[in-house]
């Protein structure tokens, strides 16, 4: 049996293998792109454009500050908690230049979720947007964080616009709740000081961990996927080998997804590798504002998730956008629904090209062929990537037979941070993704279902165990079970089944409790009170029966 039938579908001019050793570290890719494209724009946000040369200078200043003015050492973890803004790439590259490990953190996390991630990672520093500093204050004493750097959203806009945006965000929109963090440093001030300091170039090793990308676990507790220089370099080279066949020589690209999400981070990095300009959207949920951004300049390539494309398609002003310059639309983070892709094609002339991957795979494993997308398919594996559909014992299954999708390649992570990883891989280094898939005879793949009870809400993994454990702490709750139910706005929504301990418990009261304890996408959208829950002989709640 041909174990790699997908190679016959590779477009002309694309190699089936890449060599990660071409760039020992991710910094080597950055240094090449920043030097080669010095005068070109690299990022744009809120109308402010930053050049490759400016990013080079500012990220070196950030690294110099870390090296000279803090006690941070190579291998220490630094949390980054902010929405899309020009500060993010400066901090990300600056941290890597100082040998630090970046801990990507969702700004919308509750204090409880923040505390778990910071304690688990052992983060010693954080760069946080002022909007979320009030939550950090609540759990700061329970962490190992010593260095706190606070930035306001307009800090990199310069001149009057900087002060205007910061004033409006803080005073008019009231988006910065009061906080008290003694010793917190100003992002703009440390950047100014860093420009007066000497940066000592740090040479990392290919196997060094550079990113902890937190993802849900089967226990419900988030786990940090350890991604190394080699993992990230390999995935960028794989993406470059595949996409160079399709991409224009120069492009303006759009990244509306938050950079703390691995799909968006990868998009920004691959576009930098190509020397493109990346337009960052700070609040993609503001669809009218997003459409205004789309109208400002020609966009050649964009990435997004199904819910975002669906929201754009259904907005009355979307027809005001000229999609003529658009050459490619890439969807990731969650399944792209066929009807959404079809409507996107009617609007723009192009289907949404669906890719597939996980935080644990840096992230991409597969992608459709641009221009000849197959509905419901995740496409074919990247160069130097092997996919096996396996039974429960790790044996390969033939084409057409569903099983767990397992992957092997240089982009596959090292394992979960400080966890026992023996159950994560089969012998031979095959990573168990937990997704059930099927391979077609010519090597294209389709996701059939999820092996476990994970719920996918707007591209984010939500785990029932975590929801149930939190809800169970409510004094009026006896038992609870959570499942995913179809939702036209977010693929799935969380439905909660509850047995009351106190009959006075109301749906509104429970939803308010969840709002305090969980980030919005984890919160139950539907709550159903029951007298009993279906259980197995040993008392285990049967979620399958609830779904049925």
N, C-alpha and C positions, 0 to 999 in steps of 0.2 A: 504494500500500500504506500502510495506517495504521501509522505508525512508533511510536505509543504506544497500542496497543489496550488496555493494562492500565487506562487511566484510567476505562473504563466499569465496572470492578470496584470503584473507590474507594467506600467507604461514604459515605452522605449526611452532609454537614457538613464534609467534608475537602477542602481546596484542593489543586490539583495543583501549586501553586508555593509556595515560601517565599522570604523576603527576608532573606539573611544580614546585610544592613546594619542590620536592626532592633537588632542588638547588635554594635557594632564589634569587641569582643573577648570572649573567654571570661570575663574578669574582670567584664564588665558583667552577664553572666548570674549569676555567683557573687554579686556585690554585691546584685543584686535579690533572689535567693533567700535570702541570709543576713539581709538587712534585713527582708524581708517575713515571715519565719518565725522571728524571733529566739527566741521562747520554746519553739518546737517541737523535739522530738528529731530529730537528723539522722543520727547514726551510733550503733550499739550494737555492742560487742564484749566478749566474756567477761563479760557482765552489766553493764558500765559504759556509761552513756548520755551522749552529748555533744549539746548543743543547737546549733542554727544560730548562736545568739549566741556561744556558747563557741568554735565553730569559726572564726567571724569574728575574735574577739579573738586566739586562739592563732595563726592563720595570719598575722595582721598582726605579731604578736610575732616569728614566724619570719622574715618578710620584713625587719623592722627589724634583726634580728641580721645577716642577710646583707648589708644595706646599710651598717651601721655598724661591724661587727666583723670583716669579711672583705674580701678584695680582689676579690670577685666583682662583675662588671659585667653590665649587661643584655646578653643574647646568649651569656653563658658557659653551659656545660653542667654540670648537676648530676645525678649518678647517684643513683637511689633503689633500694635493694635490701633489701626486707623483705616478709614475708608480710602477710596482711590484719590490720591493727591500726589503732587510732585515730590513730597517728602518721602514717600514710600521707596521709590527706586534708589534715592540717595542713601537711605538707611540700610536697605537690603544689600547694596553693593559695598557700602562702607563697612558694614558688619563683617561681610565675608573677607574684605581686605584686611581686617584686623584679626582674622582667624576665628571669629565667633560663629556660633550656631544660631540661626534665626528660628524663632518659635512663632509661627504665624498664628494670630489670635483674632477671632471674630469680634469686632467691636460691639456687637449686639448681645454678647454673652451676659448673663446675670452674674452677680458677685460669686455665687456658688460655683458656676461653671468656670469662671476666671480662676478662682482659687484652686480648683482641681488641676487645671492645666499648668498653672504657674508652679504649684508644688510638685507635680509629677515631673515636669521638665527640669526643675531646679533652676529656673531663670534667676539670674543675678541682676538683670537690668531690663528696662522696658522703655520703649518710645511709644507714647500714647497720645491720641488726639484729646484735646481738652474736654470735648463733648462727653467723654467716657471716664474721665478721671475721678468723678464722684463715686463710681463703682469700685475703682481701685482702692480708694481711701477705706472702704468698708472691710477689705480683706488684706490690706497691705501688711499688717502686723503678722499675718499667718504665712507669709511667703519669705523667700530668701532674697528678695529684690532689694538691692542697695542703691542702684542708680536709676533715677526716674527722670526722663526727658519728656516734657510736655510741649506739644505743638498745636497751634490753632490752624484751622483749615486754610486761611488766607496767607499763611506765613511766607510762602514762596512766590506770591503774586507780585510783590514789590510795589514801592511807591504808595500812592493814595489808595490803590485798589486793595492792597493788603489790609490797610486799616479799615477800609470801608466794609470789606467782606467780614473781617473779624468782628466789627461792631454790629453788623446786621445779624450775624449768627448768634452772638452772645446777648445783645441787648434787645433786638427787635423780635427775632424768632425764638428767643429764650431756649436755645439748643445746648447751652453749656450750664448745667446745674452747678451750684456752688460746691467747691471741694477744698480740702485742706491737706496738702501733702508737703510737709516741711522738708526743705532741701531739694525740692523738685527744680530741675534745670530747664531753661528756655531753649527750645530747638534753635531759634535764630541766633541766640547768643553763643551757643556752643559751636555752631557752624562758623560764625565769625571768628571765634577763638581758634578753631581747628585750622583755619586758613593761615594762621600765624605759626603753626606748629609743623614739625617735620614728621612726615609719614615714613615709617620703616617698612619696606615691602615684605610681606609675609608670604612664604612659599608653603602652601599646603600640599597634602598628598592626595592622590586620586581616591583613596579609600576613606578619607576623612568625612565624617558626617557634617553637613553644612545646613541642613534644614530638618526641623521636626514639624511635619505636617500632620496635625491631629485629625483623627478620623474616629468614627464610632467603633465600638467593639461589641462582641456578642454578649458580653456581660453588661453592656449599657454604659460602661465608663469609657471615655474617649482615650485613645492610645496614640502616641506619637510615632508616625512612620518615619524611620530614619532614612533620609535620602543623602547620598554622598555626592561628592564632585563627579565621580564616574557615572553615577545614575543620571544626574541632570545633564551632563555633557552628552552622554549617549543618546538620551531622548531628544535633545536639540539636534544632534547630527542625524538621527533617524528622521525627524520632522523635516529637516532641511533637504535630505536626499529625496524625500517623497514630494514635498511641496514645491521645490524649485522647478519641477516640470510644469507646474501650473501658474505659479505666482508671477506677476509682472516684475521688471527689473527694479522699479521703485514704486512705493505705494504709501498711501496714508491709510492707516489701519485704526480700527475702533475696538477698544476693550471696555465694555460697560460692566462686566462682571467684576466683583471685588478682588483685588490682588491677593488677599489672604486665602482665597480659594485657589486650589492648585491649577484648575483649568485656566483661569485668568492669568496667573503668574506665568504659566508656560507660554500662553499666547504672547504676553509682553516680551518674554525672553527670546522666543523664536523670531518675533518681528525685529528685535534688536539685532539678532544674528544676521538678518537679511539687510540691515541698515535702513529699515523703514521708520516712519514717524508713527507714534502710538498716541491716539487720543484717548485719555482716561475720562470716564464718566463717574462723577462722585456719587450721584444718586439716581441709578437707573429706574427706580420705582416712580420717579417723577416723569411720566411718559410725555406730557407736553413739553417739559424742559429738554428731555432726550431728543424729541423730534426737532426742536430748535437747533440742537447741536448737529443733527444730521443734515439740516438745511444750510449750515454755515459753510461747508466745504465738501468737495467730492470725497467720498469714502470708497476705497478700492477693495478692502478686505475687512470683515468684521467677524467677531465670535460672539456667542450668546447661548442662552438656554431656552428650552421650549416655551416656558412661561413668558419670557421676555419677547420672543418673536410673536407669540400669540397676542400679547398686549399691544404691540405695535400694529399688527395687522388690523386689530379691531378698533384702533383709535381713528376718529373722524378726520384728523389732520394729516394722516400718513401719506395721503395722495399728493401732498404739497412737496414731498421729498423727491428729488431727482436721483433715482437709483441707476441711471445709465452708467456711471463710472464703476459700479460695483462688479467685481470680478469673482469673488468667492465669499460665501457665508459658511462658517464652520460652527456646528453645534456640538456641545459637550455638556458634561456635568449631570445630565439626565437624558432619558430617551426622548428623541425628537418624534413627535406624533406625525403620522403620514399626512393627516389633513392639514396640519400647520405647515409642513414643508411644501405641500401642493399650493396652499394659499400664498406662501412666501414667493413661490415661483411665479404665480400669477401677478404678484405685485412687483417683483424685481427682475424677473427673467431667469432666476437661478433657484434650484433646489437648495435646501440647507444640507450641507455635507456633514453627515454624522460621524463623530469619532467616538472611541470607547477607551476608557482607562480608569484608573483609580489613583488615589493619593499614593498608594504603595508602589505604583509603577511610573511615577515621575512626570506626567500621569499616563501618557498615551501608549496603548498597545495596538489598536486597530483604527483604521479610518477608511471611509468610502473613497472611491475614485471620483475626483471632481469632474462634473459634467456627465457622469454616467452612474449616478447614485441609484442604489437599489432600495426601495421602500422597506422599512423595518430592519434593514441590515446595518451592522456596525462596520461592514467592509472587510478589508484584509489586513493581516498583521504588518506592522512596520518592518523595515529591514532589520536583520539580526534578531528577529523576534520569533519565537516558536509558541504556538498555541496548541494545547491538547484538550480535548473533551474527554473527561475521565469519569469512571464509575466511582462508587464510594470507597473502593480499594486502591484508587490511583491508576487503574488500568485504562489504556486508551480505548475509546469507543469509535466505531466507524462513522462515516458521514451519514447524516440523517438521524442519528440517535442522540437524544438530549442527555447531557451530563454536566458536571461542573467544569467551568472554563478555568483551565490552569495555564499559567504563562511562565516562560523562561526567556531571559534576555538581559543585556547589560543595564537596562533601565529599572529592573526589578529591585526593590529596596533591600536593605540589609536585614531588616526585621523591625519589630516594635521596640521603642526605647525602654530599656530596663524591664523587659518582659521575657517570659519563657516562650520561645518561638518554635518549639519542636512540632507543634500541631499546625503551623502556618504553611509548611512546605512538605511536599512529598520527596522521597529520595530522588536525587538527581537535580535538586534545586527548583522543582516545579512549584510555583506559588499558587495556592488555592484562593481563587478570587471570591468564592461564595456565590457566584452567579451561575445559573443554569443556562446553557447555550447549546446551539446545534451548529454543526459545520455542514455547509452544502458541498456537493461533490467537487466543485471547482475552487473550494477554499474560502468562500465568503462565509461570514459568521452572523448568526442572529441570537440575540438574547431572548430566552424563553421566559424565565422567571428568576426570582431570587431564592437561593437555597434556604436561607433562614428567614426570620420574620421581619427583616429590616423594612422600614417604611421610607419611601423616597419623596421628600417634600421640596419642590422647587430646586432640585439638584443637591439637596443636603440629606445625608443619612440620618434617620431618626430610629432609635432602637426602643422597642416596647419595654424592655426591662428597666431602662432608666426612667421612662415616663411613669411606670407602675410604682417604682420605688419612691419617687418623689410624691406622687399622689397619696401613697400609703401613709405618709407622715402627717396628713391632714387628720386632725383629731376626730372628725365625723365620718371618716371613711373606714369601712371594714375590709373590703377587698376591691381590687381594680385590675382591669385587663385592657391593653391597648392594641389596636390593629390599624392597618392602613385601609382606607376606602378610596375608590376613584374620585378624583376631583378635577374639574375641567380647568381650573386655574393653576393648579400646582402638581399635576399628575396624580398625587395622592394627598390625602389629609388624614390627620390622626383622629380616630374615633375611640372614645373611652367608655368602657362599661364599668359601672360602679355599684357595689353593694353598700348601702348606708349603714353606718354604726349609730348615727343620730338622725332621726327622721326629719329634723329641721334643716338638714343640708339641702341647699338649692344649687341649680346649675350655675347661676350667676356667681354665687359664693365660691364654687370650685374653680370656675374660670378665672376669677380674680386671684385666687391662690396660685394657680398655674402661671399667671402673668408675672407674679413676683418671683417665681422659682425657675422659669425656663425662658430661653430665647424664643422669639415668636414662632419660628417654624416648627418647634417641638410641641407647642401648645395644642391641646385637643380642640378641634373645630366642632366636633359633635360629642355630646355626652348622653349616655343612655343609662338610666337607673334600672337595676334588676333585683329580683329577689334572690337569685342564685346564678352562678356561672358554671358552664360545663367543665368537668374535671375528669382526669384519668383515674385509674384505680389507686394510684399513689398520691392523689390530691393535686396533681399538676393541672393548672388551668389550660384548657385546650383552645388556643387562639384560632386554630384551623376551624373548629366548630363555630366559633363566632363569625368568622369570615363567610362560612357557608350559609 
